[in-house]
Each structure stands twice: as structure tokens, then as C-alpha cells.
Amino acid sequence: MKDAPKIITLGCRLNAYESDVMAGHARDAGLENTVFINTCAVTNEAVRQSRYEVRKARRNHPDANIIVTGCAAQINPQEFSDMPEVDAVIGNEEKMRATSFDQAALFGGAKIKVNDIMSVRETAPQLISGGNRAAVKSQNRTRAFLQVQNGCDHRCTFCIIPYGRGVARSVPAGEVVAHVKSLVSQGYGEVVLTGVDLSSWGQDLPGTPPLGDLVRRVLKLVPDLPRLRLSSIDPAEIDEALFEALTTNARMTPYLHLSLQAGDDMILKRMKRRHSRQDAIDLCQRIKQARPEFAFGADMIAGFPTEDETMFENSRTIISEIGIPWLHVFPYSAREGTPAAKMPSVKGDIIKARAKVLRGEGEAVKAAHIKARIGQVDEALFEDTGLGRLTDFTLVKIDGPPQGGAFAKVKLTGYDGENALGILHG
């Protein structure tokens, strides 16, 4: 008996979403003994890990067909095609199309099947075509990730991803609403809108509607949706409609994950970011004034080229100044082909040490955030893991949790160093 198709995913949540779509296409095509590696290119380490997973897949599945896709394959398909373990390389556009999974299409003709991603103007064909590949079916249908945007028109000096994802493009609002309705009918309690540059949603659509219009439309037209959440968002692009939805609609979770990257103005300028340190602080203060229960996550890069101790200290202190309990820290890794790779670098041991300090700062803020919530009652959406996700992204652990997918009121009673502790309330 041959094995069912297997998907190995590296990188971001959008990749995870797309892997779920790929798995459905592979099953529908009747593929067997095939392993797909959905690669990441955000850092050199991510590319190295992608190559490692290819070699590991061949060791574990000696008779399988190995297909490589994702951002690393899109940016440098020849690198993966040259690996003896690889049978085919397909691009980021191709991996989302059901027609790409036909065996003749996969294994016939050229080994590399990667289009010019900059020429792509459609996004999420699995949605627009009316297909049913709408979301990652994770955690017993609790949270669904819905891709509404792809690509990026900005050129941050450290980032290679636009060359793997192409230009910014949006799924029309009507298609998004239809799929959110479908997800609610399937029993999902929370939908997370996701994209490469989510804040730019709508800029390529007629009338250039802002993201806030999409959010407002989903909340209005899908009244049975319990929770709507956003994935990572650029602090430079929060329009007034989005601000109003975030701060006044109880079904909009009081949580934002910010693409912050640094807390020093000179580093932000050299990164070619479009916000300043004070812009980020002012935005978060304004949101919390309007809705005090709001919490924030953020991405931060440690050891960006030219970063000195004073610049680093500005990045460290912004974590507590804003209050960022959910922090993702990335040690800077030069990507060939980006402007930052040509800038004066920081020594590797210093980068590693600074990343550790930033993570420690984030853990301290997280502990303070959760401890300040002890005694409060909130609604948790329980996952297959037995943990409940509160509206502000906190995970809570209780004895005898409800089954995955269930909502329950929880009173917070403590903190175990990783998650909040609680008891069922009422």
C-alpha cells in the first residue's frame, strides 16, 4: 500500500495555510508516495533548514517523489533543482492551483515549474475559483486562517520575501465574506485574516478600499462569527475604519501583532520602515485608551547592521514602554540580494546576545501582563491541546478543559511561567 501525500511546512502562518490547500489538492489528484516541502526564505537559516528537510525527507521516504515549493524555491529554484533528492520544483503561484497537482503536470517536462512571481496579479485562486480550500483546519475547528492578501510592494532593506511572493494583491471582499460564512457554518469559532502585507489589502481593488472596510463588512455580514482576528499588521497603515472596528466591536479580538522590527529611529530608517518609534508608541497608546483590554504582539530584529548599544537599548525599552507580551525575536541574518546585506554588520555573538536580551524583556512583559489579569473573567476558545485562547491571545490552562472548539468562561487564577492558569466560571 502506497503512502498518502505528505506536506512538510516551514516558515509563516501563511505557508501553513497554503500547505493545507496543497494537501487538499494532492488528495484530490490521487497523489501517493509524494512529499512536498513548503520552504521559507525569510533568513539564511530558514533556507538551510529547508535544504535539510529535503535531505531528511529522502532518507525517511526513499521511494517517494520529493516536490519542493515555497519562497526559497521561488527565489532560487535552481538551488533546489540541483539537489539529487528533488524530483520537481514548483513556484508559489503553482502550488495553489489544483491543475499543478496532476501527475503529468508535476513530473512531465522541465524539472523546474516556477513562473515569474512579479507578473502574478491574482491571489488565492482556491478562493476566487469557488474551491473549498479555504483555511487551515487546526485545533479541532477552533481557529481558521483565511488568506485575503498576498505579495508586497514595499522594499524593506532586510527582506527578500517580495521576490518570493510578488506584488501586493487582494481577494475581493465579497469572496472573503462568502468564505468566512462557510467557515462559520463548518463550526469555526474564530477566523484569522492573513496575508504577506495584510495592511495593504484593497489597494489593488477598484476604489482602493482600506482594510478597515473589509473588517467592517465581515463583521456586519457574518453576524454568527464569534471572533475575528488579524495576523501581523504594519503599524504605519491602520486606517480609521479599522481603528474603529478594533476598539468598538466586541467580536473583534483586542489583540494586534505588529510588524515593528525595531525601536530606534535610525535603524527603522535604515530598514526603510514607514513608521518611527514614536508613531508605534502613539498608536498603541491610542488603541489602549479606547479599549484598555488590548494587548500587542510584535516582530523584532536583533542586531540589524550598524546597530550600536544605544540603538539596541531603544529597541529593548520599547517592549516595556508599549507593553508587548507576545514577542517574536529574530536574530538578524543577511539575505543575499537585499540592501541590508551590504551594510556594516554586527558580530554574530553580539547579535545572539541581543536576541536573548530582547526575548527576556518580552518574557518579563508577558509575565506582568498575565499576572495583572489574575482574578479577571474572560471567554476562552478551547483547542485540541486542552488550552484555551483568550481574546487578548493569552493561553489559559484549566483542569478538565472542555473539548476543542468549545467556548467557556474562565476565571484566571495564576501563571505557571508559560501560560495563565484558571478555573471554569459559571
C-alpha positions in Angstrom: 0.0 0.0 0.0 1.4 3.4 -1.0 1.6 6.3 1.4 -0.7 9.3 1.2 0.9 12.6 0.2 2.8 14.4 3.0 3.4 18.1 3.4 6.3 19.5 5.4 5.9 23.2 6.2 8.5 25.8 7.2 8.0 29.4 8.0 5.0 31.6 8.5 1.3 31.0 9.1 0.5 31.9 5.5 2.7 28.9 4.5 0.8 26.8 6.9 -2.5 27.9 5.4 -1.2 27.2 1.9 0.1 23.8 2.9 -3.4 22.8 3.9 -4.6 23.9 0.5 -1.8 21.9 -1.1 -2.7 18.8 0.9 -6.3 19.0 -0.4 -5.2 19.4 -4.0 -2.8 16.4 -3.6 -5.5 14.2 -2.1 -8.0 15.2 -4.9 -5.4 14.4 -7.5 -4.8 11.0 -6.0 -1.1 11.5 -5.4 0.6 8.8 -3.5 4.2 8.4 -2.2 4.8 12.2 -2.7 6.4 14.5 -0.2 6.0 18.3 -0.6 8.5 20.6 1.2 6.9 24.1 1.5 10.1 26.2 2.1 10.8 29.5 3.8 13.3 32.2 2.7 13.0 34.8 5.5 16.6 34.1 6.7 19.6 32.2 5.6 18.9 29.8 8.4 15.4 29.2 7.0 16.9 28.3 3.6 19.4 26.0 5.3 16.6 24.3 7.2 14.6 23.9 4.0 17.5 22.1 2.3 17.9 19.9 5.4 14.2 18.9 5.3 14.7 17.9 1.7 17.6 15.6 2.5 15.7 14.3 5.6 12.6 13.6 3.5 14.6 11.5 1.1 16.2 9.5 4.0 12.7 8.8 5.5 10.9 8.2 2.2 13.5 6.7 -0.1 10.9 5.7 -2.7 8.8 8.8 -2.7 8.7 11.7 -5.1 10.1 14.9 -3.5 8.5 18.2 -4.6 9.9 21.5 -3.3 7.9 24.7 -3.3 7.5 27.9 -1.2 9.5 31.1 -1.0 13.0 29.6 -1.0 12.2 27.6 -4.1 10.5 30.6 -5.8 13.6 32.8 -5.2 16.2 30.3 -6.2 14.6 27.2 -7.9 17.9 26.1 -9.4 19.4 25.6 -6.0 16.8 23.0 -5.1 16.6 21.5 -8.6 20.3 20.7 -8.4 19.7 18.6 -5.2 19.7 14.9 -6.2 16.9 14.3 -3.7 14.5 16.6 -5.6 12.1 15.4 -8.4 10.4 18.7 -9.1 10.3 22.3 -8.1 7.1 24.4 -8.3 6.5 28.0 -7.5 4.4 29.9 -5.1 1.7 30.5 -7.7 1.7 27.0 -9.0 1.4 25.4 -5.6 -2.1 26.9 -5.1 -3.6 25.7 -8.3 -5.3 22.3 -8.4 -4.1 21.8 -12.0 -0.5 21.8 -10.8 -1.1 18.5 -8.9 -1.9 16.4 -11.9 0.8 13.8 -12.1 1.6 14.5 -15.7 2.0 18.2 -14.9 4.2 17.6 -11.8 6.5 15.0 -13.3 6.4 15.7 -17.0 8.6 18.2 -18.9 11.0 20.5 -17.1 12.0 19.8 -13.6 11.5 23.5 -12.6 8.0 24.8 -12.9 8.3 28.3 -11.5 6.6 31.4 -13.1 7.8 35.0 -12.8 6.0 35.8 -9.5 6.2 39.6 -10.3 3.8 39.0 -13.2 1.1 37.4 -11.0 -2.0 39.6 -10.4 -4.4 37.1 -8.9 -4.3 35.9 -5.3 -5.8 32.9 -3.6 -7.2 31.1 -6.7 -8.5 28.5 -4.3 -11.0 31.1 -3.1 -11.8 33.0 -6.2 -12.4 29.8 -8.2 -15.1 28.8 -5.7 -13.0 25.9 -4.4 -13.3 24.6 -0.8 -9.6 25.1 0.2 -10.4 28.0 2.5 -8.4 27.5 5.7 -6.1 25.6 7.9 -8.2 23.1 9.7 -6.4 23.3 13.0 -7.1 22.6 16.6 -10.4 20.8 16.1 -12.0 23.6 14.0 -11.4 26.3 16.6 -9.4 28.8 14.5 -9.2 29.1 10.8 -6.6 31.1 8.9 -8.0 32.8 5.8 -5.7 34.2 3.2 -7.1 37.6 1.9 -3.9 39.1 0.6 -0.6 38.1 -0.9 2.6 39.9 -2.1 4.2 43.1 -1.0 5.0 46.4 -2.8 7.4 47.7 -0.1 11.1 47.1 -0.1 12.4 46.9 3.5 16.1 46.6 3.2 16.4 43.4 5.1 13.6 41.5 3.4 13.7 39.1 0.5 10.1 38.0 0.7 8.7 40.3 -2.0 10.8 38.3 -4.5 9.2 35.1 -3.3 5.6 36.5 -3.1 5.4 39.1 -5.9 3.4 42.3 -6.0 0.6 43.1 -3.4 -2.8 41.7 -4.5 -6.1 41.3 -2.7 -9.0 38.9 -2.5 -12.2 40.8 -3.2 -14.4 41.5 -0.2 -17.3 39.5 -1.5 -15.2 36.4 -1.8 -13.8 36.9 1.7 -17.3 37.3 3.2 -18.5 34.1 1.4 -15.7 32.0 2.8 -16.0 33.4 6.3 -19.7 32.4 6.2 -18.6 28.9 5.0 -16.1 28.6 7.9 -18.7 29.6 10.4 -21.1 27.0 9.0 -18.3 24.4 9.5 -18.1 25.3 13.2 -15.0 27.5 13.4 -15.2 29.9 16.4 -12.5 32.2 15.2 -11.3 33.4 11.8 -7.9 35.0 11.4 -7.4 37.1 8.3 -3.9 36.7 7.0 -1.6 37.9 4.2 2.0 38.8 3.4 1.3 42.6 3.8 -2.2 42.4 5.3 -2.3 46.2 5.8 -2.2 46.8 2.1 -5.4 44.8 1.4 -7.6 46.6 -1.1 -5.0 48.9 -2.7 -5.2 47.0 -5.9 -9.0 46.7 -5.9 -11.5 49.2 -7.5 -11.8 52.2 -5.3 -8.8 51.1 -3.2 -10.8 50.2 -0.1 -8.9 50.1 3.2 -8.5 47.0 5.3 -11.0 48.5 7.8 -13.7 48.3 5.2 -13.1 44.6 4.8 -13.2 44.0 8.5 -16.3 46.1 9.0 -18.0 44.2 6.1 -17.2 40.8 7.5 -18.4 41.7 11.0 -21.7 43.1 9.6 -22.4 40.4 7.0 -21.4 37.4 9.1 -23.2 38.1 12.4 -22.8 34.5 13.6 -18.9 34.7 13.6 -17.9 34.8 17.2 -14.4 36.2 16.8 -12.4 37.9 14.1 -8.7 38.3 14.4 -5.9 39.8 12.3 -2.5 38.4 11.6 0.6 40.6 11.5 -0.1 44.2 10.6 2.1 47.2 9.7 1.7 50.0 12.3 2.0 52.6 9.6 -1.2 51.5 7.9 -4.1 51.4 10.4 -7.0 53.3 8.8 -9.8 55.0 10.8 -12.3 52.3 9.9 -10.0 49.6 11.2 -9.2 51.6 14.3 -13.0 51.9 15.0 -13.6 48.2 14.5 -10.7 47.2 16.7 -11.7 49.5 19.5 -15.5 49.3 19.4 -16.6 45.9 18.2 -16.5 43.2 20.9 -16.3 40.4 18.2 -13.0 41.9 17.0 -10.3 40.5 19.3 -8.5 43.1 21.4 -5.1 42.0 20.0 -2.7 43.1 17.3 0.6 41.6 16.2 2.7 44.5 14.9 5.4 44.3 12.3 7.5 46.6 14.5 11.1 45.2 13.7 13.0 47.9 15.8 12.5 50.6 18.4 15.2 53.0 17.2 14.5 55.7 14.6 17.9 55.4 12.8 17.6 51.6 12.5 14.0 52.0 11.3 15.1 54.4 8.7 17.9 52.1 7.5 15.4 49.3 7.4 13.2 51.5 5.2 10.3 51.1 7.5 7.5 53.7 7.3 6.9 54.3 11.0 9.0 55.9 13.7 9.5 54.8 17.3 7.0 57.4 18.5 4.5 56.5 15.8 4.3 53.0 17.2 4.1 54.1 20.8 1.4 56.7 20.0 -0.7 54.1 18.0 -0.6 51.6 20.8 -1.4 54.2 23.5 -4.3 55.5 21.4 -5.7 52.0 21.0 -5.4 51.2 24.7 -7.0 54.4 25.7 -10.0 53.5 23.5 -10.0 49.8 24.6 -7.9 49.2 27.7 -8.0 45.4 27.5 -6.0 45.5 24.3 -2.7 43.5 24.1 0.1 43.5 21.5 2.5 41.2 19.8 5.4 42.2 17.6 8.2 41.0 15.4 11.7 42.4 16.4 15.0 42.0 14.7 18.1 41.9 16.9 21.5 43.0 15.6 20.5 44.8 12.4 23.5 46.2 10.6 25.0 49.4 12.2 23.0 48.8 15.4 25.1 50.1 18.3 24.3 49.8 22.1 22.2 53.0 22.2 20.1 51.9 19.2 19.7 48.4 20.7 18.6 49.9 24.1 15.9 51.9 22.3 14.6 48.6 20.8 14.8 46.9 24.2 12.9 49.6 26.1 10.1 50.0 23.6 9.0 46.4 24.5 8.0 47.5 28.0 7.1 51.1 27.0 4.4 49.8 24.7 3.8 46.6 26.7 4.4 43.7 24.2 3.7 40.4 25.9 3.7 38.3 22.7 7.1 39.0 21.2 8.8 37.2 18.2 12.6 37.9 18.1 14.7 37.2 15.0 18.5 37.4 15.1 19.4 39.4 12.0 20.5 37.2 9.1 21.8 38.8 5.9 20.0 37.8 2.8 21.9 38.0 -0.4 20.3 40.4 -2.8 19.0 42.8 -0.1 20.4 46.3 0.6 21.0 45.5 4.3 23.4 42.7 3.3 25.8 45.3 2.1 25.7 47.4 5.3 28.3 47.2 8.1 27.4 44.1 10.1 27.1 43.4 13.8 29.2 40.5 15.1 27.4 37.2 15.4 28.0 36.7 19.1 26.6 40.2 19.8 23.5 39.5 17.7 22.9 36.3 19.6 23.3 38.1 23.0 21.0 40.9 22.0 18.3 38.5 20.8 18.5 36.8 24.2 18.0 40.1 26.0 15.0 41.0 23.8 13.4 37.6 24.5 14.0 38.1 28.2 12.4 41.5 28.1 9.4 40.1 26.3 9.0 37.2 28.8 9.1 39.8 31.7 6.3 41.8 30.0 4.3 38.6 29.3 4.5 37.6 33.0 3.4 41.0 34.2 0.6 41.1 31.7 -0.8 37.7 32.7 -0.3 38.3 36.5 -2.2 41.6 36.1 -5.2 39.6 34.8 -5.4 37.2 37.7 -8.9 37.4 39.2 -10.5 38.5 35.9 -13.1 36.5 34.0 -12.8 36.1 30.2 -14.1 33.9 27.4 -11.7 31.2 26.2 -11.9 29.3 23.0 -10.5 25.8 23.7 -8.1 24.0 21.4 -7.3 20.3 20.9 -4.3 20.8 23.2 -6.6 21.4 26.2 -5.6 25.1 26.4 -8.0 27.9 25.9 -7.2 31.0 23.9 -8.5 34.3 25.4 -9.4 37.2 23.3 -6.1 39.0 24.0 -4.2 35.9 22.8 -3.3 34.6 26.2 -3.4 30.8 26.6 -5.0 29.5 29.7 -4.7 26.1 31.3 -7.5 24.6 33.4 -8.3 21.2 34.9 -10.9 19.2 32.9 -11.0 21.6 29.9 -13.9 21.4 27.5 -13.4 19.7 24.2 -11.7 21.6 21.4 -13.9 24.1 19.7 -15.9 25.0 22.8 -16.2 28.4 24.3 -16.2 28.8 28.1 -16.0 31.5 30.7 -12.7 31.2 32.7 -11.5 33.0 35.8 -7.8 33.5 35.8 -6.1 32.2 39.0 -2.3 32.2 38.3 0.6 31.9 36.0 2.9 28.8 35.6 5.7 30.6 33.8 4.4 29.9 30.3 0.6 30.0 30.4 -2.2 31.5 32.5 -4.0 29.2 34.9 -7.7 29.3 35.5 -10.9 27.7 36.5 -14.3 27.4 34.8 -16.6 30.3 35.8 -20.3 30.0 35.9 
